[in-house]
């Protein structure tokens, strides 16, 4: 069965590929003494977009994995502490 890739990962992959292609184009133009001022600006903008995509992706992953982390921590606690701990409080503290 083919594993489906999340849309956010596809966006990150395309962003990286485009930024790398534009950067390589700028380097080639520079060594060939070709004027590439507009491409340089575009490459800089592409890397800005890559960094913004990374921030959003990692924030999304953090939010999605908080319940898993809390359940793992809660499962490792001794039974006397489980009675004292509120899972909802742990989740809300880790979400902030």
Secondary structure, 3 states (H helix, E strand, C coil): CCCCCCHHHHHHHHHHHHHHHHHHHHHHHHHCCCCCHHHHHHHHHHHHHHHHHHHHHHHHHHHHHHHHHHHHHHHHCCHHHHCCCCHHHHHHHHHC
